[in-house]
Amino acid sequence: VLQLYLENVRYRDFLHGDLMSQVGSVKTGKKRLLELLDKWGVETLKKFSQEMIAYSDRRTIEEISKWPDGTYTSESWVDSDGTGLTNIAIKCKVTISGSELDIDFTGSDPQVRGSTNSSWATCQNAASIPVVSCLDPDLPHNEGCLKHIKVFAPKGTVTNVEWPGCASDATIVPSDSIMDAVWKCL
């Protein structure tokens, strides 16, 4: 599988090193998790994991509750889809209410023919990054903080592509423009 992957990519040496570092991190994570299980046991680790999420939840409520409630709008653009279409609009509306943030990309342009559409997963991640970046850096990033960020992007748009649209550049373009739109609202 590794050889098949490497035979079908550019920058073979770079990507091989990148992939091996990811494999190494997973192996290290497995080793450390097994060490924790040996020391503390399954039930203690389950309780610890649940408390980490609850801690992030409490801290996120405290932090976001200090932000001014309101609805904030912005627009960002993707320069080109690579097939001749330019100035592709990403519209964003962030609503802060108490400790909750709703991020809505309604009004963004329809998905494009080129590869600069966002998958749903990339849209959620790109929209959440600016919010999480504004929280205390000591706050663990897990479901406890992410559950306070709700993202909506209509299907069939540049922010939430539908089949057979292409999203091969999604983690670069339009994710940078999605983040830019959220930053402008914040």
C-alpha positions in Angstrom: 0.0 0.0 0.0 2.8 2.4 0.9 4.6 1.7 -2.5 1.3 2.2 -4.4 0.8 5.5 -2.6 4.3 6.7 -3.3 4.2 5.7 -6.9 1.2 8.0 -7.4 2.3 11.3 -5.8 4.6 14.1 -6.6 7.4 15.0 -4.1 7.8 11.3 -3.2 10.6 11.8 -0.6 8.8 14.6 1.1 5.6 12.7 1.4 7.3 9.5 2.5 8.9 11.4 5.4 5.6 13.1 6.2 3.7 9.8 6.2 6.4 8.0 8.3 6.2 10.8 10.9 2.5 10.3 11.1 2.9 6.5 11.5 5.6 7.2 14.2 3.3 9.5 16.1 0.5 6.9 16.1 2.9 4.2 17.3 4.1 6.5 20.1 0.5 7.3 21.1 -0.3 3.6 21.2 2.7 2.9 23.4 1.9 5.8 25.8 -1.8 4.8 26.0 -0.9 1.2 26.9 1.5 2.5 29.6 -1.4 4.5 31.1 -3.7 1.5 30.9 -1.1 -0.6 32.7 -0.6 2.0 35.4 -4.2 3.3 36.0 -6.6 0.7 34.3 -9.5 1.2 31.9 -12.1 2.6 34.3 -9.8 5.3 35.7 -8.7 6.3 32.2 -12.4 6.5 31.1 -13.2 8.8 34.1 -10.1 10.9 33.3 -11.1 11.3 29.7 -14.7 12.2 30.7 -13.4 14.8 33.1 -11.0 16.3 30.5 -14.0 16.9 28.2 -16.1 18.3 31.1 -13.2 20.6 32.1 -13.0 21.9 28.5 -16.7 22.4 28.5 -16.7 24.5 31.7 -13.7 26.6 30.6 -15.2 27.2 27.2 -18.5 28.3 28.7 -16.6 30.8 30.9 -14.5 32.1 28.0 -17.2 32.5 25.3 -19.7 33.9 27.8 -17.4 37.0 28.1 -17.7 37.7 24.4 -20.3 40.2 23.3 -23.5 38.6 22.1 -24.6 39.6 18.6 -24.6 38.7 15.0 -21.5 39.5 12.9 -21.2 39.2 9.1 -18.4 39.1 6.7 -17.4 37.9 3.2 -14.2 36.4 1.9 -13.3 35.2 -1.6 -11.5 32.4 -3.3 -9.5 34.0 -6.1 -10.0 31.2 -8.7 -11.3 27.7 -9.1 -8.5 26.9 -11.5 -10.8 26.6 -14.5 -11.5 30.3 -15.1 -14.0 31.2 -12.5 -12.8 34.0 -10.2 -13.9 35.8 -7.1 -15.9 33.0 -5.6 -17.7 34.4 -2.5 -17.8 32.9 0.9 -20.4 34.6 3.1 -20.3 34.1 6.8 -22.5 35.0 9.7 -21.4 34.4 13.3 -24.0 34.6 16.0 -22.7 34.6 19.6 -25.3 33.9 22.3 -24.1 33.2 25.8 -21.6 30.4 25.5 -22.7 29.3 22.0 -21.4 30.2 18.5 -23.4 29.6 15.4 -21.4 29.9 12.2 -23.5 30.0 9.0 -22.2 30.1 5.4 -25.6 30.6 3.8 -25.3 32.8 0.7 -21.9 31.4 -0.3 -21.4 30.8 -4.0 -22.5 27.5 -5.5 -19.8 24.8 -5.7 -17.4 25.2 -8.6 -16.1 23.0 -11.4 -12.5 23.2 -10.2 -11.0 21.6 -7.1 -11.5 24.5 -4.7 -14.6 23.3 -3.0 -14.7 22.4 0.7 -15.8 19.1 2.1 -18.1 19.2 5.1 -15.4 18.1 7.4 -12.9 20.7 6.2 -15.6 23.4 6.5 -16.3 22.5 10.1 -12.6 22.4 11.0 -11.7 25.6 9.2 -14.6 27.5 10.7 -13.7 26.3 14.2 -10.0 27.1 14.1 -10.4 30.9 14.6 -12.7 30.4 17.5 -10.5 27.8 19.2 -7.5 30.1 18.6 -9.3 32.9 20.6 -9.7 30.6 23.7 -7.1 30.3 26.5 -4.2 28.3 25.0 -4.2 26.1 28.2 -7.7 24.9 27.4 -7.6 21.3 26.0 -9.1 21.2 22.5 -11.6 18.4 22.6 -15.4 17.9 22.3 -15.9 19.9 25.4 -14.9 23.1 23.6 -16.0 22.1 20.1 -19.6 21.4 21.1 -20.1 25.1 21.6 -19.4 25.8 17.9 -22.2 24.9 15.5 -21.4 25.2 11.8 -23.9 25.3 9.0 -23.1 25.3 5.3 -25.7 24.6 2.6 -25.0 21.5 0.5 -23.9 22.3 -3.1 -22.0 25.4 -2.2 -18.3 26.1 -2.2 -18.3 25.5 1.6 -20.0 22.1 1.4 -19.6 20.3 -1.9 -21.8 17.6 -3.1 -20.9 14.7 -5.4 -19.6 14.8 -8.1 -17.9 18.1 -7.1 -14.2 18.1 -6.4 -12.6 19.0 -3.1 -9.0 17.9 -3.6 -7.7 21.3 -2.6 -10.1 21.8 0.3 -7.5 21.9 3.1 -5.8 24.8 1.4 -8.4 26.5 -0.7 -11.1 27.3 0.3 -10.3 26.5 4.0 -8.1 29.6 4.2 -11.0 31.8 2.9 -13.4 30.1 5.3 -11.1 30.9 8.2 -10.6 34.4 6.9 -14.4 35.0 6.9 -14.8 33.7 10.5 -11.8 35.8 11.6 -13.5 38.9 10.1 -16.6 38.2 12.1 -14.7 37.7 15.3 
